[in-house]
Amino acid sequence: MKKPSTEPRSRISTNTKKKKNREFVVITYLFVGMFMLMMGYFAYFQIFRSEDFINSPYNTRQNTFAEHVVRGEIRSADGKTLAQTIVGEDGSETRYYPYGSMFAHAVGYDSNGKSGIESFGNFSLLRSHAFFLEQVFHGIQDQKNQGDNIVTTLNYDLQETAYQALGENRGAVVVLEPDTGKILAMVSKPDFDPNTIEAQWDSIISNTDSENSILVNRATQGLYPPGSTFKILTTLEYIRENSNYQNYSYECTGSIAMENTEIHCYNHAVHGMENLETSFAKSCNTSYANIGLGLDKKAFWQLCDSVLFGKDLPISYPFNKSSFVLKENSNTDEVTQTAIGQGETLVTPMHMAMLTSAIANKGILMRPYVIDHTENYKGVTVKNYRASQYGSLFTQEEAAKLGEFMSLVVSEGTGSKLSGQSYQAAGKTGSAEFSSNKSESHAWFTGYASTEEKGTIAVTVIVEKGGSGSEAAVPIAKQVFDRFFTM
């Protein structure tokens, strides 16, 4: 039989109350903490993430903005209207692109989906920062407000020059400002007229070959073997591994036999005795195949990994990742092909332009950007977009050394068409074989030029099936340089 408790009832009651009070306090603090976390996240979302979320192409909420706002304009840095909405007397709206296909991939389209600036700048174009009372008045009158305008970093003269210089060729041209990351021009061909894209949509999408689609922005999505432009990185890896790189020597006989293949210099040229600088300037394939055989494959992979091969590019445009697949167990053929920019190595023109910009900017890569600021329809600035560093891809000393090598390409090598100008140019040409029988080549040039008065720009050119970089790509880059330094 259980004995009755001798503890006073009042004490038991008090202990029970204290226990319940503690539980209540814990639960209260728990809910208060959760509430504070929710409020904190809400504030963070509103300040830092709401615009990204609303501006997502998957967010259907944007469609409702168009019911109350006339889509704003997209303009070049020098004041040209690149896209505008024309409102008819009946209230109908037509998106109009005054320069047709010239800015097709850079500006994009706004029919059957969106692309380019029309896509990632959609939220800004559908917001209105017109005067508050004006917005209220329009709301009462059931009228739309005028959306904000996007002012880009694109320079009309450079875009026109690059567009005309590329001509009927397939390929791309990218022009960057190395010390800010501004995209000054971006051309991709074949192109399309965004004014007629809705009418031509069925025929456009009937081409199931995505690589050859005119909608592909070859500047950011086109993947190409880099050819001899990749020797920039092969050279850097050799310098990192060999402090006595200035003692390098090699005698080029025009070809070198590997296990299952033979590597030859472009047009079977015989360069004779070379050091590292002349191997680079003359773009000697056999010398670089020889260099590749002595490189630490793991270290080479780490270098390419550090300069964004296989990684996301810090840009707003859709892109494809460049690839570098050399492994520690790669065979001799794979190593030598990789060293000269062939094999399975692939790169986009934008990525190559970014590497070149970093070299021109003392090793520091600035994030490429194309929206300079937004403003309301009366020209009052709403938001500025500032230049920002991505990080250091090369040391300052490495960038300076690579710049010296690239200057030799112009003064003594395959980029000689750029010598003797009013500006100082540096760069690297490339002829990238892509067909199975190695009978066809894409033509590359990537480089930069500067004057004290005008500063520095970087230009990257790819001409599909263009053959020699010195013959097909350098003249295009020269036209862009000439235009920039005479503006």
Order of alpha helices (4+ residues) and beta strands (2+ residues): alpha-alpha-alpha-beta-beta-beta-beta-alpha-alpha-alpha-alpha-beta-beta-alpha-beta-beta-alpha-alpha-beta-beta-beta-beta-alpha-alpha-alpha-alpha-alpha-beta-beta-beta-beta-alpha-beta-beta-beta-alpha
